């Protein structure tokens, strides 16, 4: 029984550490996916900027805004660009 407890405690500690380290990795992965989608949307909109007349600079702020807010974020940036 003593041998079982000495193996169980390090296994539980390792499991808890792995769970705690996975939470930030999920957040980083989610931010990366959203930023990639935001970049793609801004790039597509900038490719037709000759027709629309609205050009979005591609930087960290605009990419994250487009990535996290989606279409409302792009509409907000377009409204700010027009005004």
C-alpha positions as CSV (number, residue, x, y, z in Angstrom):
1,X,0.0,0.0,0.0
2,X,2.8,2.4,0.8
3,X,4.4,1.8,-2.6
4,X,1.0,2.7,-4.3
5,X,0.8,6.0,-2.4
6,X,4.3,7.0,-3.2
7,X,3.5,6.4,-6.9
8,X,0.1,8.1,-6.7
9,X,1.2,11.4,-5.3
10,X,3.8,12.3,-8.0
11,X,1.3,11.1,-10.7
12,X,-1.4,13.5,-9.4
13,X,1.1,16.3,-9.1
14,X,2.2,15.7,-12.7
15,X,-1.4,15.6,-13.9
16,X,-2.2,18.9,-12.2
17,X,0.9,20.5,-13.7
18,X,0.0,19.3,-17.2
19,X,-3.6,20.6,-16.8
20,X,-2.3,24.0,-15.6
21,X,0.1,24.3,-18.5
22,X,-2.5,23.4,-21.1
23,X,-4.9,26.2,-20.2
24,X,-2.5,29.0,-21.5
25,X,-1.6,26.9,-24.6
26,X,-5.3,26.7,-25.5
27,X,-5.6,30.5,-25.1
28,X,-2.5,31.1,-27.2
29,X,-3.8,28.7,-29.9
30,X,-7.2,30.5,-29.9
31,X,-5.6,33.9,-30.2
32,X,-3.5,32.6,-33.1
33,X,-6.5,31.2,-35.0
34,X,-8.5,34.4,-34.5
35,X,-5.6,36.6,-35.6
36,X,-5.1,34.5,-38.7
37,X,-8.7,34.8,-39.6
38,X,-8.6,38.5,-39.0
39,X,-5.5,38.9,-41.1
40,X,-7.1,36.9,-43.9
41,X,-10.3,39.1,-43.8
42,X,-8.3,42.3,-43.9
43,X,-6.1,41.1,-46.7
44,X,-9.2,40.2,-48.7
45,X,-10.8,43.5,-48.1
46,X,-7.6,45.4,-49.0
47,X,-7.4,43.4,-52.2
48,X,-10.7,45.0,-53.3
49,X,-9.9,48.4,-51.8
50,X,-9.9,49.9,-55.3
51,X,-13.6,49.2,-55.6
52,X,-14.6,50.2,-52.0
53,X,-12.2,53.0,-51.4
54,X,-11.6,51.9,-47.8
55,X,-8.0,50.6,-47.0
56,X,-7.2,49.0,-43.7
57,X,-3.7,49.0,-42.5
58,X,-2.6,45.5,-41.4
59,X,-1.1,45.8,-38.0
60,X,-1.6,44.0,-34.7
61,X,-4.5,46.2,-33.5
62,X,-6.5,45.9,-36.7
63,X,-5.8,42.2,-37.0
64,X,-6.9,41.5,-33.4
65,X,-9.9,43.7,-33.8
66,X,-11.0,41.9,-36.9
67,X,-10.2,38.5,-35.4
68,X,-12.0,38.9,-32.1
69,X,-14.9,41.1,-33.1
70,X,-15.4,39.6,-36.5
71,X,-17.8,41.4,-38.9
72,X,-18.9,44.1,-36.4
73,X,-15.2,44.9,-35.8
74,X,-14.5,45.3,-39.5
75,X,-17.6,47.5,-39.8
76,X,-16.4,49.6,-36.9
77,X,-13.0,50.0,-38.5
78,X,-14.6,50.9,-41.8
79,X,-16.8,53.5,-40.1
80,X,-13.8,55.0,-38.4
81,X,-11.9,55.0,-41.7
82,X,-14.7,56.9,-43.4
83,X,-15.1,59.5,-40.6
